[in-house]
Amino acid sequence: MNFFRGVMGGQTAGPQPSGAETIQKLCDRVASSTLLEDRRDAVRALKSLSKKYRMEVGAQAMDHLINILHTDRSDSEILGYALDTLYNVISNDEEEEQDENAQKQADDLGTQFTEKFIQDPEHITLLLTLLEEFDFHVRWPSVKMLTALLKNQGVQVQGIILVSPMGVSRLMDLLADSREVIRNDGLLLIQQLTKGNAAIQKIVAFENAFERLLDIITEEGSSDGGIVVEDCLLLLLNLLKNNSSNQNFFKEGSYIQRMKPWFEVGDDNSGWSAQKVTNLHLMLQLVRVMVSPVNSPGATASCQKCMYQCGLLQQLCTILMATGVPADILTETINTVSEVIRGSQVNQDYFASVNAPSNPPRPAIVVLLMSMVNERQPFVLRCAVLYCFQCFLYKNQKGQGEIVATLLPSTIDANSISAGQLLCGGLFSADSLSNWCAAVALAHTLQDNLTQKEQLLRVQLATSLGKPPVSLLQQCTNILSQGDKIVRRGSKVQTRVGLLMLLCTWISNCPIAVTHFLHNQENVPFLTAQISENLGEDERLVQGLCALLLGICIYYNDNSLENYTKEKLKQLIEKRIGKENFVEKLGFITKHELYSRAAQKPQPVFPSPEQMLFDHEFTRLVKELEGLITKAVHKSSEEEKKEEEVKKTLEQHDNIVTQYKELIREQDAQIQELKEKVSSMTTQTEQLQATVSQQQSQIQQHKDQYNILKLKLGKENQSQSSQGDTQVNGLQTEELSQLREDLEELRRQQTLLQTQLSEKDALIDSLKSAAEGPAESENTELLQELEVLKNQVQTHLAEISHLKAERQELLRRAEAGPKPSDTAPPSDSSSDAAKAELENRLAAQTAEMERLKESRSGLEQQLAAATSTAAILQTEKSKLQTEVQESKKEQDDLLMLLADQDQKIHSLKQRLKDLGETVDDEDDLRDQTSDEDDEDED
């Protein structure tokens, strides 16, 4: 043990060994010692030397230490020493300050040892396995070791962990460790793991990372929390930024709603700690990641809608209008609100309704614009306000109209400050940055909005007392072209660039504005003079913008001014400037070093105010117009005429094609509708035919039942015929009255049936008229069936009338009573024969009447069903089913009534016979009636 005492600083005699020699002896002891205690002491000694002799320990001991990790897994203490030693060798974290060269050498050394360690991927797998050890002295050094490896060689280590079975899951388990130091270092490890690797980011997200991280943020106090909250937010940014899959998963998991409590700030916002500022700044960045303009429009719109519905936007606007909020947080809040409302009409409308807590209350837009045109405000804050105003107007024609309306004479309120007044004030102020911001803001009120471009031409400005007002367009051109004090104030490149961008946006795609611009005789000479001069580098951009403005005057010229037609302007360019020189000057815009930077993203981000020259939307306009203007300048008048003719021809052709397409669509719709009607009518007809067949079968069944019932009643009447004369005479009058009532009921039914028949005739006529047209061929059969049904009903009505007449005559004869003096009592045989004959006739008549009534009821139902089919088939279907049920009930009732009547008629005949009345057959009765009528006439 004296050796170890020497290594650890004990007193020994003789010369001391060098560091390399000591490390070599320790390595030999680690490799050759059989006792675990000796190996443990040797590894502990290596750990103590690993920081001072980093290169020697790494070069000589790394393989031995890795072997310890394999062989001594049962001893957590030696594992911890080995992992700490490897960490000291690989890690580049230095507590002491070093110069730049020394730090670079240390970083290179850590990278070299990391490459050596990961040459065998099994070493990373070994570390992932050690993470499953719960012992603090093993798990914590393993976390730090993996973090250091990822910092030095992130891509290679990420690839090994990605293919390792359950590798990411083992790392995610660190977030659930109850020991905060391991959990916190686990956050740092997963931060390094997820940098720039979308595949790992997705795996981590689906390992329930969002839920765990948001829980930790809440437990740690949200924005008031410490460094752990910051680490969680950084990890969330890694998982969500530029990862549409994770963003969608975050939104669908309702995690946006859990962000709202982060931004609940109190009334007293003084004394924010630096950590709170950092946390809130990261939280705002997290919101912006979800609604970034670089995301897909659909995903952004969905997140914007969610943020409004859960109240997150309202909470951000509260911070925006609060007092005492630090400047950098206020700036980032403005940027965040900007992107939450960008392109979302609902959110833009809400933002327009937000008022600042002032007396009197002012719209938030007005308060923000006051900051933008105030040169004492920080530059980054003014840029943020401009971005917010641009986002408020993006795809918001309603908002554009409201801003322009504040400049129109009819809406100006002298007692209040409006957004339009602030923009005009900034446009003509002495501060060039205010000039540029106001010009760009006004340009956004006109972006892709022809109506507001024309409305802005009505704006009049009072320049000075005693002078007439001038238009806003005229004043802008005056600043560029006239040689008074205004020029000296606006002579800076930034001011002129802003005004030229405003004019280009204003008159593009607006021939009326082009005419107003050309109407000023000084504008075109000024532009040609600017373009033709040879100016310095700073003025090249102005020359390019002047060329763009003149090119717009050519391309969107409607030739309404004789002196400035397209052709004359092109001749002027060729004579004063030269076409090639003009195109070269036009190209100065896109070749400018700041142009490409502004074209990358909508947010205006500039290192300094002097570099604030281009607007993002303006770069899109230049890209769209540069090629068109170049072609327009090179075209001759004949080519333009031909092109105009071709355009007109194409427009006419397109109009004709459009008309034919619309006609074809209408015809297709009509054909489809008629097909559906025919199909429906065919189905309904089949159903009606099946219903009629079923009813005919039921009617036949009822007839059979009636015949059986009639036979039974006949037998019962014969048994009752032996009753006495007194009973017959007593009931005769009552039954004759009943017969009269039955006769009157039949008359009423006949009248009702005739009325219904007239209505059906009218309906059939209307159906005939409606059937004419596209579906006439399909409705012909139906109309023929209706005519047949009509004829059948009329025939049955005639038969019913004939039968009723015969029955009435029979009743009249019955009422006349017997005449004993006229005729002698008939013999039994003749009486029976007459009785049978009369009974048969009455039965036949009753059966015929029953058949006709039933037939009438069936025909009425068929007629009604067929008629309804031609009108509204679906509704009549259910009605027909109801009528069928009612018909069955009526038929049953009628059977009972007719059976009762038949019994009464038989009884009456029997009583007439008993009273001595002669009952003749039908022909004798008719002859007798005729003779009586002749005698009455005489």
Residue pairs with C-beta under 8 A, 6 or more apart in sequence:
2 10
2 12
3 25
4 41
4 42
4 45
5 12
6 12
6 16
7 22
7 26
7 45
7 49
8 45
8 48
17 25
19 49
19 52
19 53
19 56
20 53
20 56
20 60
22 49
23 46
23 49
23 53
23 56
23 57
23 60
23 61
24 60
26 42
26 45
26 46
26 49
26 61
27 42
27 46
27 60
27 61
27 64
29 38
29 39
29 42
30 39
30 42
30 43
30 46
30 61
30 64
30 65
30 68
31 64
31 67
33 39
33 42
36 72
36 75
36 78
39 68
39 72
39 78
40 75
40 77
40 78
40 81
43 65
43 68
43 78
43 81
43 82
43 85
44 81
46 57
46 61
46 65
46 81
46 85
47 81
47 84
47 85
47 88
49 56
49 57
50 57
50 58
50 84
50 85
50 88
50 89
51 88
54 88
54 89
54 106
54 109
55 109
57 85
57 88
57 89
58 89
58 90
58 109
58 113
58 116
61 85
62 86
62 89
62 113
62 116
62 117
65 82
65 85
65 86
66 86
66 117
66 123
66 126
68 78
68 79
68 82
69 79
69 82
69 83
69 126
69 130
70 126
72 78
72 79
72 82
73 79
76 133
76 135
76 137
76 138
77 137
79 130
79 133
79 137
79 138
79 141
80 135
80 137
80 138
80 141
83 130
83 138
83 141
83 142
83 144
83 145
84 141
86 117
86 145
87 141
87 144
87 145
87 148
89 110
89 113
90 110
90 113
90 114
90 117
90 145
90 148
90 149
90 152
91 110
91 144
91 148
92 103
92 106
92 107
92 109
92 110
92 148
92 151
92 152
93 148
94 103
94 106
98 106
110 148
110 152
111 152
111 153
114 148
114 149
114 152
114 153
115 153
117 123
117 149
118 124
118 149
118 153
118 156
118 157
118 160
121 160
121 164
124 146
124 149
124 157
124 160
124 161
124 164
125 160
125 164
125 167
127 142
127 145
127 146
127 149
128 146
128 161
128 164
128 167
128 170
128 171
130 138
130 139
130 142
131 139
131 142
131 143
131 146
131 170
131 171
131 173
131 174
132 170
133 139
133 142
136 179
136 182
139 177
139 182
140 181
140 182
140 185
143 174
143 182
143 185
143 186
143 189
144 185
146 157
146 171
146 189
147 185
147 188
147 189
147 192
149 157
150 157
150 158
150 189
150 192
150 193
151 192
154 192
154 195
154 196
155 196
155 197
158 193
158 197
158 200
160 167
161 167
161 168
161 171
161 193
161 200
162 168
162 197
162 199
162 200
162 203
168 193
168 200
168 203
168 204
168 207
169 207
171 186
171 189
171 190
171 193
172 190
172 204
172 207
172 208
172 209
172 212
174 182
174 183
174 185
174 186
174 189
174 190
175 183
175 186
175 187
175 190
175 209
175 212
175 213
175 216
176 183
176 212
177 183
177 186
180 228
183 216
184 227
184 228
184 231
187 228
187 231
187 232
187 235
188 231
190 204
190 209
190 235
191 231
191 234
191 235
191 238
193 200
193 204
194 200
194 201
194 204
194 235
194 238
194 239
195 238
198 242
198 243
198 245
201 238
201 239
201 243
201 246
202 243
202 245
202 246
204 239
205 239
205 245
205 246
205 249
205 250
206 249
209 235
209 239
210 236
210 239
210 249
210 250
210 253
210 255
211 253
211 255
213 232
213 235
213 236
214 255
214 258
216 228
216 229
216 232
217 225
217 229
217 232
217 233
217 262
218 261
220 226
220 228
220 229
220 232
221 229
222 229
222 261
222 262
222 279
223 229
223 262
223 263
223 276
223 279
223 280
223 283
224 276
224 279
225 275
225 279
226 275
227 275
229 279
230 275
230 278
230 279
230 282
233 279
233 282
233 283
233 286
234 282
236 286
237 282
237 285
237 286
237 289
239 246
240 246
240 247
240 250
240 286
240 289
240 290
241 289
242 294
244 295
244 296
244 299
247 289
247 290
247 295
247 299
247 303
248 299
250 256
250 290
251 290
251 299
251 302
251 303
251 306
256 290
256 303
256 306
256 307
256 310
256 312
257 306
257 310
257 312
259 283
259 286
259 287
259 312
260 310
260 311
260 312
260 315
262 280
262 283
263 280
263 283
263 312
263 315
263 316
263 318
263 319
264 315
265 318
265 319
265 322
265 325
267 322
268 324
269 322
269 323
269 324
269 325
270 324
272 326
272 329
277 326
277 328
277 329
280 329
281 328
281 329
281 332
284 329
284 332
284 333
284 335
284 336
285 332
287 307
287 312
287 316
287 336
287 340
288 335
288 336
288 339
290 300
290 303
290 307
291 300
291 303
291 304
291 307
291 339
291 340
291 342
292 300
292 339
293 300
293 339
293 342
293 601
293 602
293 603
294 601
297 343
300 342
300 343
301 343
301 344
304 340
304 341
304 342
304 343
304 344
304 347
305 344
305 346
307 313
307 340
307 347
308 314
308 340
308 344
308 346
308 347
308 350
312 340
313 337
313 340
313 341
313 347
313 350
313 351
314 350
316 333
316 336
316 337
316 340
317 337
317 350
317 351
317 354
317 364
319 325
319 329
319 330
319 333
320 330
320 333
320 334
320 337
320 354
320 364
321 354
321 355
321 356
321 357
321 364
321 367
325 333
327 378
327 381
328 380
330 381
331 378
331 380
331 381
331 384
332 384
334 368
334 381
334 384
334 385
334 387
334 388
335 384
335 387
335 388
335 603
337 351
337 388
338 384
338 387
338 388
338 390
338 391
338 392
338 603
339 391
340 347
341 347
341 348
341 350
341 351
341 391
341 392
342 391
342 394
342 602
343 391
343 394
343 395
343 396
345 395
345 396
345 398
348 392
348 396
348 398
348 399
349 398
351 364
351 365
351 392
352 363
352 365
352 392
352 399
352 402
354 363
354 364
355 361
355 362
355 363
355 364
356 362
356 363
356 364
356 366
356 367
358 367
362 417
363 419
365 389
365 392
365 419
366 417
366 418
366 419
366 422
368 385
368 388
368 389
369 385
369 389
369 419
369 422
369 423
369 426
369 441
370 417
370 422
371 377
371 381
371 382
371 385
372 382
372 385
372 386
372 389
372 422
372 426
372 434
372 437
372 438
372 441
373 422
373 423
373 425
373 426
373 429
373 431
373 434
373 437
373 438
374 382
374 434
375 431
375 433
375 434
379 433
379 608
379 609
382 433
382 437
383 604
383 605
383 606
383 612
386 437
386 440
386 441
386 604
387 602
387 603
387 604
389 441
389 444
390 440
390 441
390 444
390 602
390 604
390 617
391 602
392 399
393 399
393 400
393 403
393 444
393 445
393 447
394 444
394 447
394 602
397 449
397 451
397 452
400 444
400 445
400 446
400 447
400 449
400 452
401 449
401 451
401 452
401 455
403 419
403 420
403 423
403 445
404 420
404 445
404 446
404 452
404 455
404 456
405 411
405 420
405 455
406 412
406 418
406 419
406 420
406 421
407 418
407 420
407 421
407 423
407 424
407 456
407 459
407 472
408 455
408 458
408 459
409 458
409 460
412 418
412 421
422 438
423 438
423 441
423 442
424 438
424 461
424 472
425 438
426 434
426 435
426 437
426 438
426 441
427 434
427 435
427 438
427 439
427 442
427 476
427 499
428 435
428 475
428 479
428 486
429 435
429 438
430 489
432 490
432 492
432 494
432 495
433 494
433 609
433 612
435 490
435 494
435 495
435 498
435 499
436 494
436 495
436 497
436 498
436 612
436 613
437 498
438 498
439 498
439 499
439 501
439 502
440 498
440 501
440 502
440 604
440 615
440 618
442 456
442 502
443 501
443 502
443 505
443 506
443 615
443 617
443 618
444 617
445 452
445 456
446 452
446 453
446 456
446 505
446 506
447 505
447 617
450 509
450 510
453 506
453 507
453 510
453 512
453 513
454 510
454 512
454 513
456 472
456 473
456 506
457 471
457 472
457 473
457 512
457 513
457 516
458 471
459 471
459 472
460 469
460 470
460 471
460 472
461 469
461 470
461 471
461 472
461 475
462 469
463 469
463 470
463 475
470 478
471 516
473 503
473 506
473 513
473 516
473 517
474 520
476 499
476 502
476 503
477 503
477 517
477 520
477 522
477 523
477 526
478 486
479 486
479 487
479 489
479 490
479 495
479 499
480 490
480 496
480 499
480 500
480 526
481 522
481 523
481 526
482 522
489 495
490 496
490 499
493 538
493 539
493 541
493 542
493 613
494 609
494 610
494 612
494 613
496 542
496 545
497 541
497 542
497 545
497 613
497 614
500 542
500 545
500 546
500 548
500 549
501 545
501 615
501 618
503 517
503 549
504 545
504 548
504 549
504 552
504 618
504 621
505 617
505 618
505 621
506 513
507 513
507 514
507 517
507 549
507 552
507 553
507 556
508 552
508 556
508 621
508 625
509 556
510 556
511 556
511 557
511 558
511 560
514 552
514 553
514 556
514 557
514 558
515 558
515 560
515 561
517 523
517 553
518 524
518 553
518 557
518 561
518 564
519 561
524 550
524 553
524 564
524 569
524 572
527 546
527 547
527 549
527 550
528 550
528 572
528 573
528 576
528 577
530 542
530 543
530 546
531 543
531 546
531 547
531 550
531 577
531 581
531 582
531 585
532 576
532 577
532 581
533 543
535 542
535 543
540 585
540 588
540 592
541 588
541 589
541 592
541 613
543 585
543 588
544 585
544 586
544 587
544 588
544 589
544 592
545 589
546 585
547 582
547 585
547 586
547 588
548 586
548 589
548 622
548 625
548 626
548 629
550 569
550 573
550 582
551 582
551 586
551 625
551 629
551 630
551 632
551 633
552 625
552 629
553 564
553 569
554 566
554 569
554 570
554 573
554 629
554 632
554 633
555 625
555 628
555 629
555 632
557 564
557 565
557 566
557 569
559 565
559 566
566 632
566 640
567 637
567 640
570 632
570 633
573 579
573 582
573 633
577 585
579 633
579 634
582 633
583 630
583 633
586 626
586 629
586 630
587 626
589 595
589 622
589 626
590 622
590 623
590 626
592 613
592 614
594 611
594 613
594 614
595 614
595 619
595 622
597 614
598 604
598 613
598 614
598 615
598 616
598 618
598 619
599 614
599 616
599 619
599 620
599 623
600 616
601 616
602 616
602 617
603 616
604 612
604 615
604 616
606 612
635 643
670 774
674 774
674 775
677 775
677 778
678 775
678 778
680 873
680 874
681 778
681 779
681 782
681 869
681 870
681 873
684 869
684 873
684 876
684 877
685 782
685 869
687 877
688 862
688 865
688 866
688 869
688 880
691 865
691 880
691 884
692 858
692 862
695 858
695 861
695 884
695 887
696 858
698 888
698 891
699 854
699 855
699 858
699 891
702 854
702 891
702 892
702 895
703 850
703 851
703 854
705 895
706 847
706 850
706 895
706 898
706 899
707 847
709 895
709 899
710 843
710 847
710 899
710 902
713 899
713 902
713 903
713 906
714 839
714 906
716 903
717 903
717 906
717 907
717 910
720 907
720 910
721 910
721 914
725 914
725 915
728 910
728 911
728 914
728 915
729 911
729 915
731 907
731 911
732 908
732 911
732 915
735 904
735 907
735 908
736 811
736 814
736 815
736 908
738 904
739 811
739 814
739 904
739 905
739 908
740 811
742 901
743 804
743 807
743 808
743 811
746 800
746 804
746 807
746 849
747 804
749 853
750 797
750 800
750 801
750 804
753 793
753 797
753 856
753 860
754 797
756 860
757 790
757 793
757 794
757 797
760 790
760 793
760 863
760 864
760 867
761 790
763 867
764 783
764 786
764 787
764 790
764 867
767 779
767 782
767 783
767 786
767 867
767 870
767 871
768 783
770 870
771 779
771 780
771 782
771 783
771 870
779 870
782 866
782 869
782 870
785 866
786 863
786 866
786 867
789 859
789 862
789 863
789 866
790 863
792 855
792 859
793 856
793 859
793 860
793 863
796 852
796 855
796 856
796 859
797 856
799 848
799 852
800 849
800 852
800 853
800 856
803 845
803 848
803 849
803 852
804 849
806 845
806 922
807 845
807 849
809 925
809 926
809 929
810 842
810 925
813 925
814 908
814 912
814 917
817 915
817 917
818 912
818 915
818 916
818 917
819 916
819 917
820 916
823 916
823 918
825 916
826 834
826 918
831 913
834 913
834 918
834 919
834 920
834 921
835 909
835 910
835 913
835 919
837 921
838 909
838 919
838 921
839 906
839 909
841 921
841 922
842 902
842 905
842 906
842 909
843 902
846 898
846 901
846 902
846 905
849 898
850 894
850 895
850 898
853 894
854 891
854 894
857 887
857 890
857 891
858 887
861 880
861 883
861 884
861 887
864 876
864 879
864 880
864 883
865 876
865 880
865 883
868 875
868 876
868 879
868 880
869 876
909 919
912 919
913 919
920 928
